[in-house]
Amino acid sequence: MCALVLAGTVLAPGAQAAPVSAQAPSAAHAVRPAAPRADAPTGAPVSGRVLGDAGIRPQDRPGVQRFRELRAGLATEARPSEARLSEAAANRTAREPIAAQTHRWWGTELGPGGNTGFDAVIATHTLDDTLRLSGANDFLYAPTTKPRSNSCIEMVTVHTRDSAQIWAWDWCTTDPAQAVGATVDIDAAFLRKYGATVNGRSAYSVEIQLTDARTNTWSASFYNVATSTWDPFFTSRGTDQTGLDYGWDMFEYYSDRTAGGNVGVCRDLSGRVVETTGLKVRTPATGTWSDAGPSSSTVFPAATMNPSAYFCPGIAGRMTAAYSAWQVSVR
């Protein structure tokens, strides 16, 4: 898999989580709530985006490769229970050398078992333009969203040692050099257009929808809070190459373990919250939107996060509205 995730007013439609203490919004944008309308008009293409693999900085190319490998691994990797994760953590601690790489995720599984009864998702994701990871090999993909099986686009909030970006990952391309369909930096210019405040934290809203069923064309857009439009970011068509029969909205990391046995991202995320709110799906027959719930989603890989399994004391995950809103925090 790829990625990681991070009062009160509501950005996305639907029920919201109770306010919690965490990092303040960036000063780069005003504190302005904006509830994205699913039927808002189409605006101008996202400025600052870079199409294709050219948008990836040289230092981030190892992360691109790891992202590709991790997603491919999910096709054969069982979804472990919390008990199995804990046992595996204990065994790894005993056997593996310091700096062993660890990959973990937690959040909402969308369309489990090949459920394709919806054709679009909307989600509001936290972001932090100031967050940089301490480990050169560490990657935080959070939150990250892929709608369901045979969808072409995964929208990823990416944090590394050098940058904070949003990627559109193209799962329908057969050319590895074009796996990253588009990128944009999370900077002051981005935040002025797309940044808002949810539960006291900076956030943005994204929509991924099937726009042509005949060709399996999917499009991703950001909600522009300044113009109340959905600004196009990336489009792809073809056949999903993941081999997975589900999608997700989740927190994810790939990180070295330190001399103390914990993952480096644990230290980097101390005092922070990664959050999704307003996760909604659209029923194609009626065009209606509804909160992600038991008919369209579940929690995975387990109901809660065992800190020892995630090599991160103080980490906790909770569904604040099953399954349309979740938080991952590190004390």
Disulfide bonds with the S-S distance in Angstrom:
Cys152-Cys172 2.05
Cys266-Cys312 2.18
